[in-house]
Amino acid sequence: MKSIYESMKAVLDPRSPRAKKHDLAAVLTYVIAGYLTGHITLRRCIAWCKKHEAWLKKMGLPLAGGIASVATVSRLLSSIDELLFLCVFIDWISAIVKTRGVHLAVDGKALRAAAEKCKGQRAPMMLHVLEVATGLVLAQLPIPDKKNEITSIPTLLSYLDIRDSTITADALNTQTSVMEQIISQGGHFVMAVKKNQPVSYEEILSQFEAIMEAQKKSRLNSAYQFKLSEFTNQYDEVSYTEKNRDRYEYRTYRVINDASFVSKTHEAWPFVQSVGYAEQIRILIVRDKDGKDITPPKEKFQEEGSIRQPLPGKGDDIKDDIQVTMMISDTTMSASEMGGYKRSHWSVENRLHHVLDDTFREDRSPAKASKNNLALIRKFAFNILRLAQIQMNITVPFTEMMDLFCDDLSLLEQYIFREIRSLY
């Protein structure tokens, strides 16, 4: 596979071949190196590169014109073809991590959100594909706004080989066109169904509520024979309890491996084979004046709430204390498998979006014309830091990984100017 520098040579230079002072591949390489070492604005990045110009030359970069200015780098990033640059990124990362037979999470994220909100404007969006097991970004695609996320996912997935992979996305993207694209490429899906699909949501919810009512009668009356009608052999459920920071979490997943009762499966969704029910209850820990845990049990909390949550909200939003989400898939699976896909999908928030905003300060970036290519520069740096964590078997935060790269030029040489070892 190619090193970062060798990969950058495939990026098409938009400038006239005459009188070019700075080599494009070299510029992109040292900008990635600068971000990798924690210099996460172009100004700081270029300042670091100038201090290490001699070392960069030693690594083989053609720097006859020196290190480009911030303005020059910004103009270059603004003029590079975004799709061709993305293809270079996909070619590079696809040689390192698999895209087939894995769990891929697709989710959108705002760029410059803080700045745009201050101006009362809509923040530009970026759609990402994350390989869940490794936490590596496989692709990105800019989208004009949140509404266009639905039409952008099929385009983004078409750039990847997703055969035998399972795609997860939020409820906004539970659309026929998205599912058809996944199926046409030989992939599978596990999608959330919320109240944006009101008919299907109510049909699935009603069926599971009928099952839960039958279970309740069976527990209260031993003479009552628990029966799930025609779904007895297709039903599965699993529950988990977890103490997480200052709260208890109760998660229950239920699955019916027969979706024939959902009206949409007879026309628009003939490929849907199973439906699921996911319930997540979050109870904030309550302590008395002596520090004793007096948090109410789950059943009491659902009926009466608690001191800290007197009126627990119930709905399909992730912020609700009692969150209930329906799910659909084109494959049959156990309740624990479906629950695993749902829970793993949201790792994209902590493992990618939080890192981009908190560590790379993407949310505060003032870049406009160059924002999409600059976002891809961050993805190169993000993936290298994550790869180093995996291959060095360390779990320190990204900020500390940046410090390692900044302090150890041999590590920087290994991941920028040498081939990165494949994970498969």
C-alpha positions as CSV (number, residue, x, y, z in Angstrom):
1,M,0.0,0.0,0.0
2,K,1.1,3.6,-0.4
3,S,2.4,6.0,2.2
4,I,0.5,9.3,2.8
5,Y,3.0,11.2,0.7
6,E,2.8,8.7,-2.2
7,S,-1.0,8.8,-2.0
8,M,-1.0,12.6,-2.2
9,K,0.8,12.4,-5.5
10,A,-2.5,11.1,-7.0
11,V,-4.4,14.4,-6.1
12,L,-4.9,16.3,-9.3
13,D,-3.2,19.7,-9.2
14,P,-5.7,22.4,-10.4
15,R,-3.0,25.0,-11.1
16,S,-1.3,25.8,-14.4
17,P,1.8,23.8,-14.8
18,R,3.8,27.0,-15.3
19,A,5.5,28.8,-12.4
20,K,4.4,26.5,-9.6
21,K,6.4,27.4,-6.5
22,H,5.0,24.7,-4.2
23,D,4.5,21.0,-5.0
24,L,0.9,20.1,-4.2
25,A,1.6,16.6,-2.8
26,A,4.3,18.0,-0.5
27,V,1.9,20.8,0.7
28,L,-0.9,18.3,1.5
29,T,1.6,15.9,3.2
30,Y,3.1,18.5,5.6
31,V,-0.4,20.0,6.4
32,I,-1.5,16.5,7.4
33,A,1.6,16.1,9.5
34,G,1.0,19.5,11.2
35,Y,-2.6,18.5,12.1
36,L,-1.3,15.1,13.3
37,T,1.0,16.8,15.8
38,G,-1.8,18.8,17.4
39,H,-1.4,22.0,15.4
40,I,-5.1,22.2,14.4
41,T,-5.4,25.5,12.7
42,L,-3.7,26.3,9.4
43,R,-1.7,29.1,11.0
44,R,-0.3,26.9,13.8
45,C,0.2,24.1,11.3
46,I,2.2,26.1,8.9
47,A,4.3,27.6,11.8
48,W,5.1,24.0,12.9
49,C,6.1,23.0,9.3
50,K,8.4,26.0,9.0
51,K,10.2,25.0,12.2
52,H,10.6,21.5,10.8
53,E,11.4,22.4,7.2
54,A,14.8,20.8,7.3
55,W,13.4,17.5,8.6
56,L,10.6,17.5,6.0
57,K,13.2,17.9,3.3
58,K,15.2,15.1,4.8
59,M,12.1,12.9,4.5
60,G,12.1,13.6,0.7
61,L,9.6,16.4,0.3
62,P,10.4,18.7,-2.6
63,L,10.5,22.1,-0.8
64,A,12.5,24.2,-3.2
65,G,10.1,27.0,-2.6
66,G,10.0,26.5,1.1
67,I,6.8,26.1,3.2
68,A,3.8,27.7,1.6
69,S,2.0,30.6,3.3
70,V,-1.3,30.2,5.1
71,A,-3.0,32.1,2.3
72,T,-1.5,29.8,-0.4
73,V,-2.4,26.6,1.4
74,S,-6.0,27.9,1.9
75,R,-6.3,28.7,-1.9
76,L,-4.9,25.3,-2.8
77,L,-7.4,23.5,-0.5
78,S,-10.2,25.6,-2.0
79,S,-9.3,24.7,-5.6
80,I,-8.7,21.0,-5.2
81,D,-11.5,18.8,-6.7
82,E,-13.3,17.5,-3.6
83,L,-14.5,14.3,-5.2
84,L,-11.1,13.3,-6.5
85,F,-9.5,14.1,-3.2
86,L,-12.1,11.9,-1.5
87,C,-11.2,9.1,-4.0
88,V,-7.6,9.3,-2.9
89,F,-8.7,9.1,0.7
90,I,-10.9,6.1,0.1
91,D,-8.2,4.3,-1.9
92,W,-5.7,4.9,1.0
93,I,-7.9,3.8,3.8
94,S,-9.4,0.8,1.9
95,A,-6.0,-0.7,1.7
96,I,-5.8,-0.6,5.5
97,V,-9.2,-1.6,6.8
98,K,-12.0,-3.8,5.3
99,T,-15.3,-2.4,4.1
100,R,-16.9,-5.8,3.4
101,G,-18.5,-8.0,6.0
102,V,-18.3,-5.3,8.8
103,H,-20.6,-2.9,10.6
104,L,-20.7,0.5,9.0
105,A,-22.3,3.5,10.8
106,V,-23.5,6.4,8.6
107,D,-24.2,9.7,10.3
108,G,-24.1,13.4,9.6
109,K,-22.3,16.2,11.5
110,A,-22.4,20.0,11.3
111,L,-19.3,22.0,10.4
112,R,-18.7,25.4,11.9
113,A,-21.9,24.9,13.9
114,A,-21.0,27.3,16.7
115,A,-20.0,30.1,14.3
116,E,-23.1,29.7,12.1
117,K,-25.5,29.6,15.0
118,C,-24.0,33.0,16.2
119,K,-24.8,34.4,12.8
120,G,-28.3,32.9,12.7
121,Q,-27.4,30.8,9.7
122,R,-27.7,27.1,8.9
123,A,-24.5,25.2,9.5
124,P,-23.1,23.1,6.6
125,M,-23.3,19.4,7.1
126,M,-20.8,16.5,6.5
127,L,-21.9,12.9,6.1
128,H,-19.5,10.2,7.4
129,V,-19.1,6.4,7.2
130,L,-17.4,4.9,10.2
131,E,-16.1,1.3,10.5
132,V,-17.4,0.6,13.9
133,A,-15.0,-2.1,15.1
134,T,-11.9,0.0,14.5
135,G,-13.4,3.5,14.7
136,L,-11.9,4.5,11.4
137,V,-13.5,6.9,8.9
138,L,-14.0,5.3,5.5
139,A,-15.5,8.2,3.6
140,Q,-17.2,11.6,3.9
141,L,-19.6,13.6,1.7
142,P,-20.6,17.3,2.2
143,I,-24.4,17.9,2.1
144,P,-26.1,21.3,1.8
145,D,-28.4,20.7,4.8
146,K,-29.9,18.1,7.1
147,K,-32.8,17.4,4.7
148,N,-30.4,16.4,1.9
149,E,-28.8,13.7,4.1
150,I,-31.4,11.3,2.8
151,T,-30.5,11.8,-0.8
152,S,-26.8,11.9,-0.1
153,I,-26.4,8.5,1.7
154,P,-27.0,6.4,-1.5
155,T,-24.3,8.5,-3.3
156,L,-21.8,8.1,-0.4
157,L,-22.4,4.3,-0.1
158,S,-21.9,3.9,-3.9
159,Y,-18.2,4.9,-3.4
160,L,-17.6,1.9,-1.1
161,D,-17.7,-1.9,-1.5
162,I,-20.3,-2.8,1.2
163,R,-21.0,-6.4,0.2
164,D,-22.0,-8.4,3.3
165,S,-21.7,-5.4,5.5
166,T,-24.4,-4.2,7.8
167,I,-25.3,-0.5,7.6
168,T,-26.9,1.5,10.4
169,A,-28.2,5.0,10.3
170,D,-30.5,7.2,12.3
171,A,-34.3,7.2,11.9
172,L,-34.2,10.2,9.4
173,N,-32.5,7.9,6.9
174,T,-35.0,5.0,7.2
175,Q,-36.1,5.6,3.7
176,T,-36.9,3.2,0.9
177,S,-34.3,4.7,-1.4
178,V,-31.5,4.2,1.2
179,M,-32.5,0.6,1.9
180,E,-32.7,-0.2,-1.8
181,Q,-29.2,1.2,-2.4
182,I,-27.8,-0.9,0.4
183,I,-29.6,-4.1,-0.9
184,S,-28.5,-3.3,-4.5
185,Q,-24.8,-3.3,-3.4
186,G,-25.1,-6.6,-1.6
187,G,-25.2,-5.1,1.9
188,H,-27.6,-5.4,4.8
189,F,-29.2,-2.8,7.2
190,V,-30.5,-2.3,10.7
191,M,-32.5,1.0,10.7
192,A,-34.4,2.8,13.4
193,V,-38.1,3.5,13.0
194,K,-39.5,6.5,14.8
195,K,-42.5,8.7,14.5
196,N,-41.3,10.1,11.2
197,Q,-42.7,6.8,9.9
198,P,-45.9,7.0,11.9
199,V,-47.9,4.1,10.5
200,S,-45.0,1.6,10.6
201,Y,-44.0,2.8,14.1
202,E,-47.5,2.3,15.5
203,E,-47.8,-1.1,13.8
204,I,-44.6,-2.4,15.3
205,L,-45.2,-0.8,18.7
206,S,-48.7,-2.3,18.9
207,Q,-47.5,-5.8,18.2
208,F,-44.8,-5.6,20.8
209,E,-47.2,-4.1,23.4
210,A,-49.5,-7.0,22.8
211,I,-46.6,-9.4,23.5
212,M,-45.6,-7.5,26.6
213,E,-49.3,-7.6,27.9
214,A,-49.4,-11.4,27.3
215,Q,-46.2,-11.8,29.3
216,K,-47.6,-9.7,32.1
217,K,-50.7,-11.8,32.3
218,S,-48.6,-14.9,32.4
219,R,-46.6,-13.6,35.4
220,L,-49.7,-12.6,37.3
221,N,-51.7,-15.7,36.6
222,S,-49.9,-19.0,36.5
223,A,-53.0,-20.6,34.9
224,Y,-52.7,-18.2,32.0
225,Q,-50.8,-19.9,29.2
226,F,-48.3,-17.4,27.7
227,K,-48.7,-17.3,24.0
228,L,-47.4,-15.0,21.2
229,S,-49.8,-16.2,18.6
230,E,-48.2,-16.9,15.3
231,F,-44.9,-15.2,16.4
232,T,-44.1,-17.6,19.2
233,N,-41.2,-19.2,17.3
234,Q,-39.9,-16.0,15.9
235,Y,-39.7,-13.9,19.1
236,D,-36.6,-13.2,21.2
237,E,-35.7,-10.7,23.9
238,V,-32.8,-9.7,26.1
239,S,-32.2,-7.2,28.9
240,Y,-29.2,-5.4,30.4
241,T,-28.6,-3.3,33.5
242,E,-25.6,-1.0,33.8
243,K,-24.4,1.6,36.2
244,N,-23.0,4.4,34.1
245,R,-21.4,7.4,35.8
246,D,-24.2,9.0,37.9
247,R,-27.1,6.9,36.6
248,Y,-28.5,3.4,36.1
249,E,-29.4,2.3,32.6
250,Y,-31.9,-0.4,31.8
251,R,-31.9,-1.6,28.2
252,T,-34.3,-4.1,26.8
253,Y,-34.3,-5.4,23.2
254,R,-37.1,-7.4,21.6
255,V,-37.1,-9.0,18.1
256,I,-39.7,-10.7,15.9
257,N,-38.2,-12.4,12.9
258,D,-41.3,-12.0,10.9
259,A,-42.3,-8.6,9.5
260,S,-45.4,-9.6,7.6
261,F,-47.7,-7.7,9.9
262,V,-46.1,-4.4,8.8
263,S,-48.1,-3.0,5.9
264,K,-45.2,-1.4,4.2
265,T,-43.5,-4.8,3.7
266,H,-46.2,-5.8,1.2
267,E,-45.2,-3.0,-1.2
268,A,-42.4,-0.5,-0.4
269,W,-40.3,-2.7,2.0
270,P,-40.5,-6.3,0.7
271,F,-36.9,-6.8,1.9
272,V,-37.6,-6.3,5.6
273,Q,-37.4,-9.6,7.4
274,S,-37.4,-8.7,11.1
275,V,-38.6,-5.9,13.4
276,G,-37.3,-4.8,16.8
277,Y,-38.2,-2.9,19.9
278,A,-35.5,-1.1,21.9
279,E,-36.3,0.5,25.3
280,Q,-33.7,2.4,27.2
281,I,-34.4,3.7,30.7
282,R,-32.0,6.2,32.3
283,I,-32.4,6.8,36.0
284,L,-30.2,9.4,37.7
285,I,-28.8,8.1,41.0
286,V,-30.5,9.6,44.1
287,R,-28.7,9.7,47.5
288,D,-29.9,10.7,50.9
289,K,-28.1,13.1,53.2
290,D,-25.9,10.3,54.4
291,G,-24.8,9.3,50.9
292,K,-27.0,6.2,50.8
293,D,-28.3,5.2,47.4
294,I,-32.1,5.5,47.4
295,T,-32.6,5.4,43.7
296,P,-36.1,4.0,42.9
297,P,-36.2,0.6,41.1
298,K,-37.1,0.6,37.4
299,E,-40.8,-0.3,37.8
300,K,-41.4,2.4,40.4
301,F,-39.5,5.0,38.4
302,Q,-41.7,4.4,35.4
303,E,-44.8,5.0,37.4
304,E,-43.7,7.8,39.8
305,G,-40.4,9.2,38.6
306,S,-37.8,10.2,41.2
307,I,-36.7,13.3,43.2
308,R,-34.2,14.2,40.4
309,Q,-36.7,13.2,37.6
310,P,-40.2,13.9,38.9
311,L,-41.7,13.7,35.4
312,P,-39.6,11.3,33.3
313,G,-40.1,11.9,29.6
314,K,-41.0,9.0,27.4
315,G,-40.6,9.0,23.7
316,D,-38.4,8.2,20.7
317,D,-35.8,10.9,21.2
318,I,-32.4,10.1,22.6
319,K,-32.8,12.8,25.3
320,D,-35.9,11.1,26.7
321,D,-35.5,9.4,30.1
322,I,-37.4,6.5,28.7
323,Q,-36.5,6.1,25.1
324,V,-38.5,3.7,22.9
325,T,-37.4,3.0,19.4
326,M,-38.6,0.6,16.8
327,M,-36.2,-1.1,14.4
328,I,-36.2,-3.0,11.1
329,S,-33.7,-5.2,9.3
330,D,-33.5,-7.1,6.0
331,T,-32.0,-10.1,7.9
332,T,-33.2,-12.3,10.8
333,M,-31.2,-11.9,14.1
334,S,-31.4,-12.4,17.8
335,A,-32.4,-9.6,20.2
336,S,-28.8,-9.2,21.4
337,E,-27.5,-8.8,17.9
338,M,-30.0,-6.1,17.0
339,G,-29.4,-4.4,20.3
340,G,-25.7,-4.6,19.6
341,Y,-26.1,-2.8,16.3
342,K,-28.2,-0.1,17.8
343,R,-25.8,0.6,20.7
344,S,-22.7,0.4,18.5
345,H,-24.1,2.9,16.0
346,W,-24.1,5.7,18.5
347,S,-20.4,5.2,19.2
348,V,-19.9,7.5,16.2
349,E,-20.8,10.4,18.5
350,N,-18.1,9.8,21.1
351,R,-15.5,8.2,18.8
352,L,-15.7,10.6,15.9
353,H,-17.9,13.7,16.3
354,H,-16.8,14.5,19.8
355,V,-13.1,14.1,18.8
356,L,-13.5,16.3,15.7
357,D,-15.1,19.1,17.7
358,D,-13.2,18.8,21.0
359,T,-9.7,17.8,19.8
360,F,-9.6,19.1,16.3
361,R,-11.8,22.2,17.0
362,E,-13.8,21.5,13.8
363,D,-16.8,23.2,15.3
364,R,-14.9,26.5,15.6
365,S,-13.2,26.4,12.2
366,P,-13.7,29.7,10.2
367,A,-12.9,28.0,6.9
368,K,-15.5,28.4,4.2
369,A,-14.4,27.7,0.6
370,S,-11.8,25.2,1.8
371,K,-14.0,23.7,4.6
372,N,-14.7,20.3,2.9
373,N,-11.1,19.5,1.8
374,L,-9.9,20.8,5.2
375,A,-12.3,18.4,6.8
376,L,-10.8,15.6,4.8
377,I,-7.3,16.6,6.0
378,R,-8.6,16.1,9.5
379,K,-9.9,12.7,8.6
380,F,-6.4,11.7,7.4
381,A,-5.0,12.8,10.7
382,F,-7.8,11.3,12.7
383,N,-7.4,7.9,11.0
384,I,-3.6,7.9,11.5
385,L,-4.0,8.7,15.2
386,R,-6.6,5.9,15.5
387,L,-4.4,3.4,13.6
388,A,-1.5,4.2,15.9
389,Q,-3.6,3.6,18.9
390,I,-4.6,0.2,17.5
391,Q,-1.2,-0.9,16.3
392,M,0.6,0.4,19.5
393,N,-2.2,-1.1,21.7
394,I,-2.7,2.0,23.7
395,T,-5.9,3.8,24.7
396,V,-4.8,7.3,25.6
397,P,-6.9,10.3,24.4
398,F,-6.2,11.7,21.0
399,T,-4.6,14.8,22.5
400,E,-1.9,12.6,24.1
401,M,-1.5,10.7,20.8
402,M,-0.9,14.1,19.1
403,D,1.8,14.8,21.8
404,L,3.5,11.5,21.0
405,F,3.7,12.4,17.3
406,C,4.9,15.9,18.0
407,D,7.6,14.7,20.3
408,D,8.7,11.7,18.3
409,L,9.6,12.5,14.7
410,S,10.4,8.8,14.0
411,L,6.7,8.0,14.7
412,L,5.7,10.8,12.3
413,E,8.0,9.3,9.7
414,Q,6.5,5.9,10.2
415,Y,2.9,7.0,9.6
416,I,3.5,9.7,7.0
417,F,6.4,8.6,4.9
418,R,6.2,4.8,5.2
419,E,3.6,2.3,4.3
420,I,1.1,1.7,7.0
421,R,0.5,-1.9,7.9
422,S,-2.9,-3.3,6.9
423,L,-5.3,-4.3,9.6
424,Y,-6.4,-7.4,7.6
